[in-house]
Amino acid sequence: MTQIYGHRGAKGEAPENTLNSFKRCLEQGVRRCELDLHLSRDGELMVIHDPTLKRTTGRRGKVSAYDATDLTNYDARQGGPGWVQPCPIPRLAELFEKCPFEHWQLEVKSASRDRAARSVLAIQELANHYGVIDKVTVTSSSREVLRALTQLTPQLARGLVAEYAWLDPLKVAQSYGCNLLALNWTLCTPERLFKAQKQGLHVSVWTVNEPALMRRLADFGVDSLITDFPSLAVSTLKA
């Protein structure tokens, strides 16, 4: 049975990576989510996709240039589906507190060695604090992040995000001891899927928004798909 992950919560149904988006995902009965993390200036894990504030808040500057308290006052509903009330940038801690997901894919974007180390250690500390360490997989396309996960936080499950075919994603995933492969849907051939699953990888395919593609990937036997429209995925896969 193919599982469903809400992409940045329910990106197509509510402003991405906001509490409203994750609540929307849960309301559809989807209890798995994918989200993106950046560190604030004072070292807190903030849930936002871009390294800069412009696209979702209209403000200038990098996430890393602001303290967490400032960031949680910025309205992040710009560029998404219409939403009446403001949607602040959340801390990861707030989502762990308020959203009972059974599994989280936490993507850490490319980072310097120092930021990669600080990010994975902060995730481990927070996941331990909220008792969700066994419900978290930290994913990344960055070798720096995967290396930090392997060396500093071996108890955290890890996954490779693969967007392009120029590297063999299965070899890279194996070399970093990953147990999940987040695969761009264009790379998901039955042959690659079979090899990955034989290697013991959970294959999670993104971003899957068309019913026909959802059905095709489910027929292939993908372990999970990541979608902007959890409600559509639920009705499509049930049918």
PyMOL commands that set and color helices and strands:
alter all, ss='L'
color gray80, all
select helices_A, chain A and resi 19-27+54-57+63-65+68-71+92-98+113-129+133-135+143-152+169-175+185-187+190-198+211-220+230-238
alter helices_A, ss='H'
color red, helices_A
select strands_A, chain A and resi 3-7+32-39+45-47+103-108+136-140+157-162+180-184+202-206+224-227
alter strands_A, ss='S'
color yellow, strands_A
deselect
rebuild
show_as cartoon
